[in-house]
Amino acid sequence: MSMFETTGKTAGQGARKAGTLQKLERMRRTLRHEEPDRVPISDFFWGSFTQRWAADLGLPPDANPYYHYDLDWIVTVPNLDPWIRPFETLSESQDEVTVRTGFGAVMRKIFALPMPEMVAWEIAEFEQLQSAVFDDPTDRRRFHAGGDNQISGVGDGFTRNSPPWLDTVRSLHPDFPVFGSVIEVSECLTRLVGQANAMLWTGLYPEAMGEVANRLGEFYLECAQAEMAAGRGLLDGFVIWGDVAYQAGTFTSPAYWREYYKPWVARITAAAHAQGLPVIYHGCGKIHALLDDFIEIGVDALNPLEVKAGMDAVDLRRRYGHRLGLCGNSDMQVWESGDPARLRREVLRKLNAARGGGYIFQSDHSVSSAVSGHTYDSIVKLVRDYGRYPLELGEYTEET
């Protein structure tokens, strides 16, 4: 199971539980920058973490942290592959598998290692990217049919024949606020041609790559609109996956991003808002240069706010006040240490960003298998104990 795969444990759509409606109200108030009863908490879990967590806590092998802790929201991913097709198995053994996906990416997954390697791409020349023709973004199979897809299938785990997205949404709907999601231009290029090619071709052919970006942006805007239509009445929000930065800054110049990438983030955000869905933008790395742009677009919260890239939720709250919603930023390196004193300081200090609402507690990316089950258990308890309003954080109180 990949960290983005979220499979429900109930069958079929049912009436929403009272606790689910309470969680939904908690999320809505938080994203409106109002103080609910307590700070929401959830996360994205590696499948290998879930296995370790269940073993560490003596839980059944099929235990699920979303259900065990009754977490506050969950995200789902339909088939976003440019070409809807089964994985082509190029080689396979008991230790690893190499497949070609619907992004045309050749991916090698060594089962004992946490993440796969993209080793080649069907689109190897810029001219191929310019002339590429994708399957219909509104194709019903993206939402109503099971099958292979890269995002759900090849991550820290390896999964074939993922269930129909709409079935997953329906199964989760009674128990959680459910967010749909879509990738945007930068995330697509990384999967479609590789980050190195994307950056090289942007440098060599900036205007022509801008035309490609506009085509990709239109494609995923139509995917998003079709997804919202398919899930109408079942979705409570929307995530845009769009990694645009690394530890030192953005992959392209901020000016280039504003010209060719920003308009599509804005249009997807506007489409979600038109359906009453708040938007969380997931953009890794150091994104300081783009924060005013996300505020202008109207994104409701930013995630994951990676600490190793210099992001700090408490500082962002001081600098931007409640113009910016925040989701994440709890330091995974501290979580992996398992040190109780460091964990306590990390959790309670970051809760300062939740004053006045506007903060969802999560890790600063996703929960890895280097985090013990007991550590995550203690983190949830700290957030639940100290995240109740009015916040009382003792020696860890900071002005925001």
C-alpha positions in Angstrom: 0.0 0.0 0.0 1.4 3.4 -0.9 1.2 6.4 1.5 -1.6 7.9 -0.7 -3.7 4.7 -0.9 -6.7 4.9 1.5 -8.9 1.9 1.5 -12.0 1.9 3.6 -13.1 -0.9 5.9 -16.8 -0.6 5.4 -18.8 -1.6 2.4 -21.1 0.8 0.6 -22.2 4.3 1.3 -24.1 4.9 4.6 -25.4 7.7 6.7 -22.7 9.8 8.3 -22.1 9.2 11.9 -22.4 11.9 14.5 -18.7 11.7 15.2 -18.0 12.2 11.5 -20.2 15.3 11.4 -18.3 16.6 14.4 -15.0 16.0 12.6 -16.3 17.8 9.5 -17.4 20.8 11.6 -13.9 20.8 13.2 -12.2 20.8 9.9 -14.5 23.5 8.4 -14.1 25.8 11.4 -10.3 25.3 11.4 -10.1 26.2 7.7 -12.2 29.3 8.3 -9.7 30.3 10.9 -12.1 29.8 13.8 -11.3 27.8 16.9 -13.3 24.5 17.0 -13.3 22.2 20.0 -9.8 21.0 19.4 -7.0 21.0 16.7 -7.7 18.5 13.9 -5.1 15.7 13.4 -4.5 13.3 10.6 -1.6 12.2 8.4 -0.4 10.3 5.3 1.0 6.9 6.3 3.5 4.7 4.6 2.2 1.1 4.4 5.4 0.0 6.0 4.7 2.3 9.0 1.2 0.9 9.3 2.6 -2.6 9.5 5.2 -1.6 12.2 2.6 0.4 14.1 0.2 -2.5 14.3 3.0 -4.9 15.4 4.4 -2.5 18.0 1.0 -1.9 19.6 -0.1 -5.6 19.4 -3.0 -4.8 17.1 -4.4 -7.1 14.3 -2.3 -7.0 11.1 -5.2 -5.3 9.3 -5.5 -2.5 11.9 -5.8 1.0 10.3 -4.5 4.1 12.1 -7.3 6.3 10.6 -9.9 4.1 12.3 -8.0 3.3 15.4 -7.5 7.0 16.3 -10.6 8.2 14.5 -8.5 10.8 12.7 -10.1 14.0 11.4 -9.7 13.7 7.6 -8.6 11.5 4.8 -7.5 12.0 1.2 -8.3 9.8 -1.8 -6.6 9.7 -5.3 -8.4 8.6 -8.5 -6.6 7.3 -11.6 -4.6 10.3 -12.7 -2.3 8.5 -15.2 -2.2 10.2 -18.6 -2.8 6.8 -20.2 -5.2 4.4 -18.5 -3.7 1.0 -18.9 -2.5 -1.9 -16.8 1.1 -2.0 -15.6 3.4 -3.7 -18.0 5.7 -6.0 -16.0 9.2 -5.8 -17.4 10.9 -8.1 -14.8 9.8 -9.6 -11.5 11.3 -11.8 -8.8 10.6 -12.4 -5.1 12.7 -9.4 -4.2 11.7 -6.7 -6.7 9.5 -5.8 -9.7 10.0 -3.4 -12.6 6.9 -2.1 -14.4 5.9 0.5 -17.0 3.0 2.6 -15.8 0.3 4.8 -17.2 2.7 7.8 -17.0 5.1 5.9 -19.3 7.5 5.7 -16.4 9.6 2.6 -15.9 9.7 2.0 -12.2 11.8 -0.4 -10.2 10.4 -1.4 -6.8 12.7 -3.3 -4.4 10.3 -4.7 -1.9 12.7 -4.3 1.1 13.3 -0.6 0.4 10.9 2.2 1.2 10.5 3.9 -2.1 10.7 3.0 -5.8 13.1 4.2 -8.4 12.1 5.8 -11.7 14.7 4.5 -14.1 13.4 5.6 -17.5 10.5 7.3 -19.3 8.7 6.6 -22.6 8.9 10.4 -23.3 12.7 10.8 -23.5 12.9 13.7 -25.9 11.3 17.2 -25.7 9.6 16.8 -29.1 7.8 13.6 -27.7 6.5 15.7 -24.9 5.2 18.4 -27.2 3.3 15.8 -29.4 2.0 13.5 -26.6 -1.7 12.8 -26.7 -3.3 11.6 -23.4 -6.5 9.6 -22.7 -9.6 11.6 -22.0 -9.3 13.4 -18.6 -13.0 12.8 -18.1 -12.9 9.1 -18.9 -15.2 7.3 -16.4 -12.6 4.6 -15.7 -10.6 7.1 -13.7 -13.4 7.3 -11.1 -15.6 4.3 -11.6 -13.3 1.4 -12.5 -10.6 -0.5 -10.7 -7.2 -1.1 -12.2 -3.5 -0.2 -12.0 -2.4 3.4 -11.6 1.0 4.8 -10.6 0.1 7.0 -7.7 -1.8 4.4 -5.7 0.2 1.4 -7.0 3.9 2.2 -6.9 5.0 3.9 -3.7 6.5 2.5 -0.5 4.5 -0.6 -1.3 3.4 -2.2 -4.6 -0.3 -2.7 -5.4 -2.0 -4.0 -8.5 -5.7 -3.5 -9.4 -6.5 -0.7 -7.0 -10.3 -0.5 -6.3 -12.5 2.0 -8.1 -12.0 5.4 -6.6 -15.7 6.1 -6.1 -16.1 2.8 -4.1 -13.3 4.0 -1.8 -14.9 7.4 -1.3 -18.2 5.8 -0.5 -16.7 3.4 2.0 -14.9 6.2 3.8 -17.7 8.7 3.7 -19.6 7.5 6.8 -16.5 7.7 8.9 -14.3 10.6 7.8 -14.3 14.0 6.0 -13.2 12.8 2.6 -11.0 14.9 0.3 -10.5 14.2 -3.4 -7.3 15.2 -5.1 -5.5 15.9 -8.3 -1.9 16.6 -9.4 -0.9 19.7 -11.1 1.7 20.6 -13.7 4.9 20.2 -11.7 3.9 16.9 -10.2 2.9 15.6 -13.6 6.2 16.5 -15.2 8.2 14.7 -12.5 6.3 11.5 -13.1 6.0 11.9 -16.9 9.5 12.9 -17.9 11.6 13.0 -14.6 12.6 16.1 -12.7 16.0 16.4 -14.5 14.4 16.5 -17.9 11.7 18.9 -16.8 14.2 21.4 -15.5 16.6 21.0 -18.4 13.8 21.5 -21.0 12.4 24.4 -19.1 15.9 26.0 -19.3 16.4 25.2 -23.0 12.9 25.9 -24.3 11.1 28.1 -21.8 8.3 29.3 -24.0 7.7 25.9 -25.6 7.7 24.3 -22.1 5.2 27.0 -21.1 2.9 25.8 -23.8 3.3 22.2 -22.5 2.5 23.4 -19.0 -0.7 25.0 -20.2 -1.7 21.8 -21.9 -1.0 19.8 -18.8 -2.8 22.4 -16.7 -5.9 22.2 -18.8 -5.8 18.4 -18.7 -5.7 18.2 -14.9 -8.2 20.9 -14.5 -10.6 18.8 -16.5 -9.6 15.7 -14.4 -10.4 17.7 -11.3 -13.8 18.9 -12.6 -14.7 15.4 -13.6 -13.7 14.0 -10.3 -15.7 16.6 -8.4 -18.7 15.7 -10.6 -18.3 12.0 -10.0 -18.0 12.5 -6.2 -20.6 15.2 -5.8 -22.2 14.9 -2.4 -19.5 12.6 -1.1 -16.5 15.0 -1.0 -15.7 17.4 1.8 -12.6 19.0 0.3 -9.9 18.8 -2.3 -6.1 18.4 -2.3 -3.8 19.6 -5.1 -0.5 17.7 -5.2 2.1 20.0 -6.7 5.7 19.6 -5.6 7.4 22.7 -6.9 10.4 23.0 -4.7 13.3 21.3 -2.9 15.3 22.2 0.2 16.9 25.4 -1.2 14.0 26.8 -3.3 11.7 26.4 -6.2 12.5 24.2 -9.2 11.8 27.0 -11.6 12.1 30.7 -11.0 9.1 32.2 -9.1 8.4 34.4 -12.1 8.1 31.4 -14.4 5.9 29.5 -11.9 3.6 32.5 -11.7 3.3 32.7 -15.5 2.7 29.1 -16.4 1.9 27.1 -13.2 0.0 29.4 -10.9 -3.0 30.0 -13.3 -3.8 26.3 -13.2 -3.6 26.0 -9.4 -5.9 29.0 -9.3 -8.4 27.5 -11.7 -8.5 24.2 -9.9 -8.9 26.0 -6.6 -11.7 28.1 -8.0 -13.4 25.0 -9.4 -13.3 23.3 -5.9 -14.5 26.4 -4.2 -17.4 26.6 -6.6 -18.5 23.2 -5.3 -18.1 24.3 -1.7 -14.8 22.3 -1.2 -11.9 23.8 0.7 -8.5 23.3 -0.9 -5.2 22.1 0.7 -2.2 22.4 -1.5 0.6 19.9 -1.0 3.9 21.4 -2.1 7.1 20.0 -0.7 10.3 22.0 -0.2 11.1 25.6 0.4 8.1 27.5 -0.9 8.6 30.8 0.9 8.8 32.7 -2.5 5.3 31.6 -3.5 3.4 32.1 -0.2 1.8 35.4 -1.2 0.7 33.7 -4.5 -1.1 30.9 -2.6 -2.8 33.5 -0.4 -3.9 35.4 -3.6 -5.2 32.2 -5.2 -7.3 31.5 -2.1 -5.8 28.2 -1.2 -7.2 27.3 2.2 -4.2 25.6 3.7 -0.6 24.6 2.7 0.9 21.2 3.4 3.4 19.7 4.3 5.6 22.6 5.3 8.8 20.6 5.5 11.0 21.5 8.4 14.3 20.5 6.7 13.4 23.0 4.0 13.2 25.8 6.5 9.4 25.9 6.9 8.1 26.7 10.4 4.4 27.0 11.1 4.8 29.2 14.2 6.9 31.7 12.3 4.5 31.6 9.3 1.6 32.4 11.6 3.6 35.4 13.0 4.4 36.6 9.5 1.1 36.0 7.7 -1.4 35.9 10.5 -4.6 34.3 9.5 -4.3 35.0 5.8 -2.8 31.5 5.4 -4.0 28.1 6.6 -1.3 25.6 7.7 -1.4 21.8 7.6 1.6 19.8 8.8 5.1 20.9 9.8 5.7 18.5 12.7 9.4 17.5 12.3 9.6 13.9 11.1 13.2 13.7 12.1 12.1 14.4 15.7 9.4 11.7 15.4 12.0 9.2 14.1 14.2 9.9 17.1 11.5 8.7 19.5 12.9 10.9 22.2 10.0 11.8 24.6 11.3 15.2 25.6 12.0 16.3 22.0 8.6 15.0 20.9 6.8 16.9 23.7 8.5 20.1 22.8 7.9 19.6 19.0 4.2 18.9 19.4 3.4 21.6 21.9 5.5 24.3 20.2 3.8 23.7 16.8 0.4 23.9 18.5 1.1 27.6 18.9 0.3 27.9 15.2 -3.3 26.8 16.0 -4.3 29.9 18.0 -7.4 31.3 16.4 -7.8 28.2 14.2 -6.2 27.7 10.8 -3.9 24.8 11.7 -4.2 21.1 11.1 -1.6 19.0 13.0 0.3 16.5 10.8 3.9 15.5 10.1 6.0 17.6 7.7 5.5 15.1 4.9 4.3 11.6 5.8 4.8 9.0 8.5 7.7 6.7 7.7 8.5 3.2 9.0 11.3 4.8 11.0 8.6 6.0 13.4 7.6 3.5 16.1 4.0 2.7 16.8 4.5 3.8 20.4 5.9 7.2 19.2 2.9 7.9 17.0 0.6 6.8 19.7 2.2 9.3 22.1 2.0 12.1 19.5 -1.8 11.6 19.0 -2.3 11.7 22.8 -0.3 14.9 23.1 -2.3 16.6 20.4 -5.6 15.4 21.8 -4.6 16.5 25.4 -3.0 19.8 24.6 -4.8 20.7 21.4 -8.1 21.6 23.1 -9.3 25.2 23.0 -8.4 27.4 24.7 -4.8 26.2 24.2 -2.7 25.9 27.3 0.8 25.1 26.3 2.7 26.0 29.4 6.5 26.6 29.0 6.1 26.0 25.2 3.8 29.0 24.7 5.0 31.5 22.1 3.5 34.7 20.8 2.0 34.4 17.3 
